[in-house]
């Protein structure tokens, strides 16, 4: 069987910025980040999360992938709960 596994990494850093208001502080940091003056790297690593999804499936009529959790195939409108799905391996 083929499974889809999602890996999410979180990078996080607190920066100090001089500003007249919270809005201005956020605006300045967003600009610096956008201009790549603030670049997060491996030293900012805070953790990761791994999520596994249902096995990959396919509608047997139109071959649309990943229809397992759907009630009706979005392409051919076949009712999936009638067994019109196959597991890809």
C-alpha positions as CSV (number, residue, x, y, z in Angstrom):
1,X,0.0,0.0,0.0
2,X,1.0,3.6,-0.5
3,X,0.5,6.0,2.4
4,X,0.9,9.8,2.4
5,X,3.0,11.0,5.4
6,X,3.3,14.8,6.0
7,X,6.3,16.2,7.8
8,X,6.0,19.7,9.3
9,X,9.0,21.5,10.8
10,X,8.6,24.5,13.0
11,X,11.2,27.3,13.1
12,X,10.7,30.1,15.5
13,X,12.6,33.2,16.7
14,X,11.8,36.2,18.9
15,X,13.3,39.4,17.7
16,X,13.5,42.8,19.4
17,X,12.5,45.8,17.4
18,X,12.2,49.5,18.3
19,X,8.8,51.0,17.3
20,X,6.2,53.5,18.3
21,X,3.4,50.9,18.4
22,X,2.6,47.2,18.1
23,X,1.4,47.6,14.6
24,X,4.6,49.4,13.6
25,X,6.7,46.7,15.3
26,X,4.9,44.0,13.3
27,X,5.2,46.0,10.1
28,X,8.9,46.5,10.5
29,X,9.6,42.8,11.3
30,X,7.4,41.7,8.4
31,X,9.4,44.0,6.1
32,X,12.7,42.7,7.4
33,X,11.6,39.1,7.0
34,X,10.3,39.8,3.5
35,X,13.6,41.4,2.6
36,X,15.4,38.4,4.0
37,X,17.1,40.5,6.7
38,X,15.7,38.0,9.1
39,X,16.3,34.4,8.0
40,X,15.4,31.5,10.2
41,X,17.8,28.5,10.2
42,X,18.5,25.3,12.0
43,X,19.3,27.1,15.2
44,X,15.6,28.3,15.3
45,X,14.2,24.7,15.1
46,X,11.5,24.2,17.7
47,X,10.1,20.8,16.7
48,X,8.4,18.7,14.1
49,X,5.1,16.9,13.6
50,X,4.5,13.8,11.5
51,X,0.9,13.1,10.2
52,X,-0.1,10.0,8.3
53,X,-3.1,10.0,6.0
54,X,-5.3,7.3,4.7
55,X,-3.9,5.0,2.1
56,X,-3.9,6.4,-1.4
57,X,-7.1,5.4,-3.3
58,X,-8.5,5.8,-6.7
59,X,-12.0,5.9,-8.2
60,X,-12.3,2.7,-10.4
61,X,-14.3,4.5,-13.0
62,X,-12.4,7.8,-13.8
63,X,-9.1,7.0,-12.0
64,X,-9.3,10.2,-9.8
65,X,-6.8,9.8,-7.0
66,X,-7.4,10.1,-3.2
67,X,-11.1,9.8,-3.1
68,X,-11.2,7.5,0.0
69,X,-12.7,9.9,2.4
70,X,-15.2,11.4,-0.1
71,X,-18.8,10.3,-0.6
72,X,-18.9,11.2,-4.3
73,X,-16.0,11.3,-6.7
74,X,-15.6,15.0,-7.7
75,X,-14.8,14.1,-11.3
76,X,-17.3,11.5,-12.4
77,X,-19.8,11.9,-9.5
78,X,-19.7,8.1,-8.7
79,X,-20.9,7.2,-5.2
80,X,-17.7,6.1,-3.5
81,X,-19.5,4.3,-0.7
82,X,-20.8,1.7,-3.2
83,X,-17.3,0.1,-3.4
84,X,-16.2,2.2,-6.4
85,X,-12.7,2.8,-5.0
86,X,-9.5,0.7,-5.1
87,X,-6.4,1.0,-2.9
88,X,-3.2,1.7,-4.8
89,X,-0.2,-0.3,-3.9
